[in-house]
Amino acid sequence: MTTATTTTIDWPAFASTDDELDVICKLSRFYGSDPSIVLAGGGNTSCKIGNRLYVKASGTSLAIMERDSFVKMDRDKFNALANATLDEDSGTREAQYKAAINDARCEPQRGQRPSVEVLLHHLVPSTYVIHSHATIVNTLACHENGKQLAQEIFGDDIVWLPYVDPGFILAQTLKEALEEYAARAGGRTAKAILMANHGLIVFGDDPDTIRANTGEVLEKIAARLGDNWQTSSFGGVKCVDDAAAVVRVIGPALRGLLAEDPDRLKFVTIDDSDIALGMVGTESGKAIACAGPMTPDQIVYCNSYPLWFQTRVDESEDDLITRLRKAIDQHTKETRYPPKVVLVTSVGLFAVGDDFKSADTTREVYLDAIKIMAGATRLGGINYLSDRNRLFIENWEVEAYRKKVAAASGSGSGRAKGKVAIVTGAAQGFGLEISQGLARAGAHVALTDLNEQAAVSEGDQLSAELGKGRAVGMSIDVTDSESIGNCIDQVVRKYGGFDLLVSNAGVLKAESVKTQSEHDFDFVTDVNYKGYFLCVQRAAPILATQHKANPAYMSDIIQINSKSGLVGSNRNFAYAGSKFGGIGLTQSFAMELIKDGVKVNSICPGNFFDGPLWSDPETGLFVQYLNAGKVPGAKTVDDLKRFYESKVPMRRGCKPADVMKAILYLIDQQYETGQAVPVTGGQEMLR
């Protein structure tokens, strides 16, 4: 590909046996994987085979297109539609147009809906059509004198389309422009079509033509833009001294203030890259950002207007939240919609969604809009959509449908849907199983562990299974307050805050009180007891901020304790003592933090005999207990396991699924705090 793009995949290999659908699939995936050309699954592709047109189904992503991702259309019906006269009323006309293109489907039983630009694809006189919203192209397409500048850059190699309503009117405008170009060009074929405030159409009868013409368009505009256009077009940048402290308040506050359901807060992801700061850190940024939208994608994914918010030096958290609430209310009243993008002066871009995928899509699309504004400014000035054109897109059912289909796979389902959870000690054992259980119950999960590599690997696997951003692995040392704070800051930056802390990290050193070293005793106490305190101390302010913003909201802290927190443990006093102390902390935290809407409970599992804590062949408890002679007469690990299983009325060890049921119960239960819930198979019972 060209130097003007950032695609990370290689140009596809095309075989002589490939038919047109094979070729368009490969082209779709190639261009759809390049974020400088396609964002949020946008853009459309098609190919023609005889009197059939195969066009991308609405709501599908170009990056993953397969043969059955295309809708098969009847071109004969499109010929009639292209020459039809539809109603002058825009609403009636669009209904007629939508009915006509749906009627042109050859296989309506598949339930696919063709791209609304399908007639446009039919009219372009080439086998393959690639319609994208390339960032560099839109710096020119959204330029106030775009047509003149395009002619200066490309001469007569392109067709320029003025901005008109998408759908039927756009197709009619293209038809006229192509006829006019053909009459003027004497048989020459244009290299591309530039669409004002919209994007790029490249077409050809073979992949090499598509590649060459796309590269030429992008490189010529890039050459005109020059260097550093994305970050230095609005003037000098200023940043606040302690942006992290501002993020810790605004991210959680936005989650609560924008929530439509007090049981399910919003997701807020933060971007303070050089591109974002290139706008929010400048004096001219507010006027440029708030002047209006430039493209349909910006309206659909970001709403037409961002909320611009200015922090104040030495402002209290309560005062900031009060001002932010008023700003959101005023913005919603003036624009009809709550903000999806909040631009905080000299801090960054806060993007809002119902899950991480939607919030991150909003972030990506608005960051792209900043690049477009920067490029158009560098070229001479921005052409915003008119109020009439903006309102058309805001009220357009087709775009609402596209967004709904694209978002359908973003969030999970289950009892923990919409929750953000932090799990400590999550790289293995109970912690890993809890993380997996929460994610599969619909939560977004931060797997945190001293073993960062394993936590990251497990988080990546969960996201690969469940969707982008559904899990993330992070480093944490629960005995180090700074490490915990850094970890929580990362969670806030990614999700805006969190709803559940599962304090699971724990260690065990089993030995006689007569011989155990002070070092080993301190190690167990630091992780199990002090570590729980430090995690709660760092987590509580974030949860309190969310509650201030939304007083009906309640969050959870759950400590994974042990049956050894309920009854003493022979030759395991350090562990039992730390767990007894943990229940004391739970009861005390519960009394203090309920005013912040935080429920604090412990779960006391029985022995997880199959986990690494017990069964690791080198460091597991079975080996430790065998070496310590804790069970008289036991000669093997199997002897020990049978002995401990015999002490459980249900004759088995505790399983992760047993603990998950208790976690989900405590989340659901709105009238329970300060409890220690046994999950022991009857071995230890409530007293």
Steps between C-alpha positions, in 0.01 A plus 500: 500500500607864496675703763182701553324210674565304818366156414675218682407220263665410173346561160303181430608235255249456220483158333400428144218286639350792700160612380371853548363426847835360612673814376260745666523308828878537497483867406238562769709339771815683390351849500267423789799414721657843448364749760619792290252390232217324685371556854209344692440247222400786270541526127358269237630268230340319210564296188296433186449159342278523192170655594562438871656743745649374827515779760603502865211439740420793727660481843772252404870575531726517194790356698330162534301475178430155359306392191172474690548852643384647170140552391416371151308764304313511167660767274204504263287640781770756574493617140132579544560665839781718363256649248203523736345815642435477872303730729636849573436464874821363651330266744268350239783482248731311732224253587440439128871462439551258787207289380642495148848385597359236732282379214813465286645234730531163332494311831277696740456190716853552633381810684793716391459869440715650222707811545289807440756604237435188294361697204818706497702176467279390213561826313881494527612337171757250632509147637633599841400798712665608828321778689689614809519791740879534489627762745740671261231518232253657741744778589443609140134392479422709810701801380301817439634525145535128445387489140744767383788351697421151367516628145832668577645177644350244261406691188239307304583162658217512753125554516388738777160450661346778708342397831139387456266270690627142507305234317295581192604866463870410529459231235321745269774759553767243420316390186495856371866559596617182324305592185648848503852365554463246217391774262793718605776240525466344155502141615752533785411337831529699821736364765267571791189676621537750786184558702471824695475440877477129436796312354656324205390257229768310310404255227655275239482170319800350680663529844814670372297792364326538836833496681676744268218756493442484877870551564524792262204682657628455854859593421415818311282631783763399758763693306281811504438466877869485588649379830341491846160612371313275743646657816610855423223660296317678783789676678706449815396231749463542877440214746383506862759417763329192645276364227483157669321653800244664270444172314437321831205729563357572155508141370304351793274806519401471134419132553247596762369827359423354157354170621149428380466216751648537853590130499703534179739792465650616174844409371742788453834460327761775505734620226773752576717423199685777321215512247234552767710754691573673171138616518397510867826661608472797265324835520329452165386142567163575660372720219609247237362193679166654593421655160322184382553159341673439169397148399210256549727261694583772750129559563411132524776392737582820691180708478517831321662704776752417772474645848795728573581517873751720678645390836590753768811521715449382859134409435355243738372171365146582609508835320644344183226235493233766555633710210537194277140397572376848406712500184358163392143613566552819302670315214217247483238774499673690220597207274219250581753233597728432797867525402689202367822702487620724782806713423672616818726797448868406513415150629361284222209339318244299702291270280178345633318178412285217633800265498869528424459421132252781441695748713821415320330530161383848600856584606646376171245681285536828688878477496466454125279811493774694678746389232256610229450838667877537536560411136222721366633785715850442361357509147317825567173449685225258606168446325247385762169338412206738486232478770263350244746227400592435863138452601439266208771264627396535864149386409592246232379148579757340267795620706329398823453152357864476388625602841265258676618203292867592540463536878311175553816303576658758729367413843451173675188357657446358844459602861814714496427680171621858500722456806870573514689274740855504633626162620831473685708183487332426167775322308416154632283300737185648650587847372521387140184292527315792661617734223387258231168447675432872533592565137274222379224641720525826303755705695808679371789375713844630595712198589773628732793303634864526600559269203418764239589281202254229600227754584539671162496167318183385676333838441585487131352153471175611662473802270566280198214277612249762619581822314730799489577646840296248696808411704842648560802375693697734726783494748428545869687450826235503771762574766600824324251790511661676203475186286131466591438866419669468161289195421175672596599803293537272198153356560353851527670606178365198314148468643440823693480320833381166633212341688656204677832435673569134569788492748618148431881511514622277777796291611555225752799380699412198714731417790510451875485811717817367659702522182343746252726793418396857561563563128244238396246628752542856373470382138163334561373792707612761247325334207184367663426768761689817417449442127123491545512827693719672238279390211186628671671825596588567135171375355258673738546857368411396143187320617407798718529740204267285292249500786520879537420532132216248522376455859273208403802298387658232721830323448669199657822398667526126554788342682574137422568382852508134608339252732820564694361845571217333691689243703865457604735287292761269654855590391355763267465781752642780283247434227207452739595811695515711185161369390341556844635854480361537149147438627556770760604735222195403295262579785674831571521605136132413455398733781706790365451469124125443485458881495684486167265233367763228539403155627793308651478126555724197530460154352653213694560212259583152605814339372556520121684169485542505123657845487872580507487618862434142607616284212817663366751211508780717640343776711139387553346455842480124464878491462551754779267315737662168416844642575374666817341174621174677555288185446627205707539184292474673162775376272394640162322798352204273419481404869479868590234575240278213617543614859389855429211393275372276780460807723252662258136385539459529121812285452677728253705813484366842409481582129535841331138471382393484866681825574363667187144434615580674828660798323200548273266467798683774689494730196126444455418532870441867578440451873810313614830640618766407753435128461729198480324250277616139544532290185641191667277206417377505860846469653467837670154640569360835601497566870 
